[in-house]
Amino acid sequence: MKLKIIINEEIRNLFEGSADAYYEKFGMRNTAKDMDRKATAGIANLPPDPKAKPKADPKGEFVGRISTPYDGQVSDVYANPKSLAEFDANVRAVSSISGDLFVIQYNLGVYHSKIINTVINSYNDGKTDFEVDGDAYNLKQNITWHRIEKTNDFGYSVSTRDNLSGRAELHPYIKQNLDATRAKNPTLNFIPIYWEKLRVDGYNAQEIMQNNPYGFNGSSSSYSTADKALEMFQTEKEYIPIRQYINQLSDARNLRDLYKKVLLISYGVRDNKEWEAFQILISNLQKGLNMDDY
């Protein structure tokens, strides 16, 4: 039976091909083929179905646009992106208590408050209906995040980490925010740990989500002296040469102890770039401790 179908199909194709050649040779029109072409063109030129849903933008819903006053750089802000493929590494984001995630597309270095202001201004213009608190750093309403490199993972910003540390009364709000944000953004991971710590130390997102999904157990949201050392640098480029030494500083009891450990390690450094990075850290620690006379 299959062989018969194949033979009939080949005969039909042969006939159609021969017919086309015949019409072309004698300058005749193939009216049947013209009718097919017209019918196909008619379908292609039909107006779009007004009831058809537009194709969703994987970047999420457009919220508004941010520009930097000092150099005129521009970036859009999107809500609840399905994919981060078109977003920069380490970009900032804010999640609201209702679970909406607002992410700036390009890493302009603007503060999280700028993102929230953009959402509010767009809301006032009638473009969006997101309910957000005007204070990006109000942990009863918002959590501020950074994307971790080019992954689908977000970690706490330094503001969230610091403002949450030791404040158990905020835990119910954090849990509500995380539950709602994870439900609305199931393709992304929201890890309740300082993002720079995750980026430098490495991590297993699934393991953290399973063992400590809200960051309330242990010291996941605590402020360590090693974290403080990272903040002493203005850019990632400055501390990359000494990234390997950061973990050796994690047991420092306070900034003064951190300063002593940094000095001790720096004495054995021979690489020029590492030495320069340590000098930046030492200088900033001296300023932080009012130790300019050391």
N, C-alpha and C positions, 0 to 999 in steps of 0.2 A: 504493500500500500504506500509506504514512504517513497519507494522508488518511483511509483507512478506520479506522485505529487511533484517530485524533483524533476522528472522528465517534462511534465506539463508546464512547470515554471520556466524551464530552459527554453521550451518551444515558444512560450509567450514572449520571453525576453528577446529571442531571435527574431520573432515577427515584428516586434515594436522597433528593434534596431534597423531591420530591413525597410520597414515602412518609412522611418525617418530619412534614410538614405534615398529612397525612391522619391519622396516629396521634394527633397533638396535638389536632386538631379534634374527634375523636370519643372522646377520653379513653382511648385504647387504648395498650398497652405495645408498644414495638418490641422484641420478644424477641431478635431477631438482634443489634440494637445493644446490648442489655443484656449479651448473652453476650460481645460484643467488649470491652465496658467491663470486665467481670469478668476476662476473660483478661488484659487490659492491666494492670489493677490488681494481679493476681497476680504478674505479672512484675516490676512496680515494687517490690513488697514482699518480693521474695526476699532472703534474707540474703546478705551479701557473700561472695564466693568466697574461702575462706581461702588458696587458692593464688595469688590475684591479688596482684601487687606493688603496694604503696601508691605513690601519686603522689609523686615526689621533690620536696622543697622546694628551690626555686631558690636559697635562701640557703645551702644546703649542709646538712651534718649538724650538728645541735645538739650542742654540746660542754658548755657550762655557762654560768653567769651571774656577772657581775661587778657589784659595787655599790661606790660610793665612800663611805668612812666619814664624810667631812666634810659632804656634802649629800644622801646617800642616793640619788643617781642610779643607775639600773640599766641594764645592757646585756647582751645575750646574745653568746656567742662561737660562731662557726660554723666548720666545717672544709670546705675545698674548695668554696666557693660556685660555682654555675654562672652566677649573675648578681649584680651589685652594685647593682641598682636600688633595693634597700631598705636600703642602707648609706650612712652619712654620708660627706661629702667628707673626705679627708685622714685617714681612720681608720688605726690601727696594725694591723700583722699580723706574724706570725712564720711562717717556713717551716722545716720540719725537714729533716734530711739524707735522710729517706725520701720527701720530696716533698709532705708534707701541709702545707696552708696554713691557718693559724688566724687568723680576722679578727674583730675586735670590731665589732659592728654600729653602735654610736653613739660619737661622738667625745667620750668622757668625760675625756680627757686623762690616763688612767692609763698607767703604764709598760708596756713590752713584757713585763717579767717577770710582771706580773699576768696577762697572757694565758696564759703558759706554766704558771703556778701553777694557773690554772683548768683547763687541760687535764689536768694531773697529778692534781688532786683528783677530777676526773670519772673519770679512769682508775682511781683507787683505789676509787671507788664502784662500779666495774664498768660504768660507762655507755659508756665508749669503750675502744678497744684501740690507741690511738695510742702509738707509742714516741717519747718526746721526752726531751731532756736538761733537767735542772732549771734550768740557767743559760741564759736567753734570749740572752745575749750571747756564748756560746761558739760562735765561728765554725766550729769543727770539726763542730758539730751543727746550729746554727740560723743563720738570717739574719733580721734585724729590718727591717721595711719600713714605709713610709707609702703609702697610696693618694694619687695625685696628683689633687687636686680631685675631680670626679665621673666621672673616666675609668675605664677598665678597666686602668689602668697603675699599677704600684707602683715606687717608687724606694727606694734605701737610706736607712735611718734614719741619724742623725748618729753613733750608736754603731757601726753596721756600717762606715760610711765611715772613722771614725777608727781603729777597731781593725784594719781591713784595710790601711790605708795603709802601704806600704813592707814588707809582710809576704808575700813571694812564697811562703813555705812553706804559706800557707793556700789558695793558688790551687786545688789539687786538691779540697779540701773544698767550696770555693765552686762550682766547676764541677759537682761531683756534686750539690750541693743545687739549683743552677739547673736542671740537666737533669731531675732528678726532679720538681721543682715545676712546671716548664713542661709536663711530660708529663701530670701529674695535673690540671693546671688550664689546659687549652688555650685557654680563652676569655679569659684574662688575660695581660697583658704584665708581665714582670719585668725592669726596666731597671737595670743595675748602676751607677747614678750617684746621687749624693745627691739626694733628692727635692726639697728646696727649690731647688736649682740648676735642676732640670728645670722646676719650677713657675714660677720667676722668668724664666729665660732662654728658655723654650720649647724644643721638641724634636720630632724626628721618630722615633717609636718604631720603625718598621720599618727605617729607615736605621741606627739604632743596633744593632738586633738583627742586622742583616746584616753590619755592619762591625766591631762590637765586642761580641759577645753576652755575653762574660764580664767585660768591663770591665778586662781586663788590658793592653790596648794604650793608650798615651798616658796621659792624666791623668784618666780617667773617675772613678777612686775617690780622686783626690788631694784634699788639704785646702788650699783656696785662701784667701787673705786676704779675698776677697769673701764667701766662705761664712762666715768668722768674723764679718764685719760683720753678716750676717743674724742670726746667733745672739745678737748683742748686744741684740736686741729680744725682749721677752717674748711679744708677739703679732704676728700678721700685720698687724693694724690699725695698729700703731705704725710699721711701715716702708713701708707702701703709698705714702705721700706721696713717698718718695725712691727708690722701686723703679727709676725711670728712671736713677738715678745709679750703681746698683750695678755695672754693667759697667765703669764708669770706674775702679773700684777694684781690678779683677781683676789688674792688673799690679804691685800693691804688693808689695814684696820681703818685708816682715815687718809686724808690728803697728805698729811705730813709723812706718814709711813709710806705712802705712794711715792712721794718725792724722793725719799731715801732709796727705795727700791729702784727707781728710774736711774738715779745717779750711779748706783752700784752696777746695774746692767750696762750703762753707757760706758763705763770705764773699760769694759772688755770688747767694745765694738771697734772694728777695724775698717769696715766698709764706709766709704764717704757719704753715701746717701743715707745709710742708717744713722751715722753720726749726726748729720744735719737734721734728720727727723727728731732725734733725741734732744737736740739743742732747742728745737721749737717747743717740745713738750716740757723741757726743764724750765725754759723762760716763762711759759704760760703758767706752770705750777708755782713758780716764784711770785708771779703777779697775783695769782689766786690766794696765796698764803701771805701776801705782803712781806715777801722774803727777798726784796731787791738787794739787801745788804749781804746776802749769802754769796 
